[in-house]
Amino acid sequence: MSSNPLQWNFENKSDLIRTVYNTNPTATNRKIREVLKNSFGVEVNSNLIIAAIGRYKTRIALGTAAAGILQQARAYLDTCLNDLEQAIHFLKKAKAS
């Protein structure tokens, strides 16, 4: 029995999802699943796609603002001394307040 080593490796699946998304930022979750299945033989569900790159509705809404958001994110990360964990901590704290 042949098995795909990526089948249960969620971190690699998330990287594949991001790769497909970066290639086609307007792709729906269904299209992303289709590309992953056809190109890599990997099946993913919508929950993993949402965890990796966010909800489709939000991705589309932010599409035109993405360049500005990325610039702000880089500046914020610089403020946190490029410590991603600290940056996430403060973002979660800000959301909760």
N, C-alpha and C positions, 0 to 999 in steps of 0.2 A: 504494500500500500504506500503510495507516494503522498507526502504531505508538504504543504507549503509552509516554510519556516516563519512566514509573516502572519499566518492565520491567527495566532493567539498573541502576537507581540503588539500590544496597543501603542507603544511608543513609536515603533516603526510605522504602524498604520497611520498615526497622527502626522508623522513626517510626510508620508505619501499623500495624505489629504491636503496638507499645506502646499506640497509641490503641485498638485493638480489645481488648487485654488490660485496659486501664483501664476500659473500658466493661463488660467481663465477665471478671473475674479467674478464674473457674472454667472458662473455655473451654478445651477440649482443643486440641492443635495442629491436629487435623483441622478443628475448628470454626473456628479462626482462619484457616486456609487457605481454607475455604469462604466466610467473610465477606469476606476480601480479594478473592477471585475475583469474587464476586457484586456487591460494593459498589464496588470500585475497578478491576476488570479486571486485577488483579495476581496473578501466581502466585509463591508462595514455597515453599521446602522446609523441612523440620523443622530442619535445621542452622541456618538463618537465624533461625528462631523461637527456638531454644535460645540462640543468640548474643545475641539482643535481650532476651529476658525470662527465660531459664533453662528448665530441664527441667520438664515438666508435673508430674511426681511431686514435685519439690521445691517448685514453686509452690503446690501443694495443701497440702503438709505445713506450709509457712510461712504459709499463709493467715491463721490465727488470730493468729499472732504478728507479723503485718506492721506493725501500728501501733507496737508497741514497738521493732521493728527499725528502722523509719523514724526514730523519735525518737533511738535510739542512733546511727544513721548521721549524722543532722544534727549531733549533739554531736561525733562523731568528725571530721566535715568541718570544724566550727568549730575543733577542736584543730589541724587541718592548715591553718589560715588560709584555708579555703575553696578550697584548691588541690587539685583533683580528681586531678591526676596524682601529686602527692605522696601523697595518701591511698591511691590504688591501689598505688603503689610499696610503701608500708608494709604494706598488706594482703597483697600477694604475698610480701613478705619474711617476714611472720608465718606464712603458710601453708607456706612452705618450711622453716621452722625447727621 
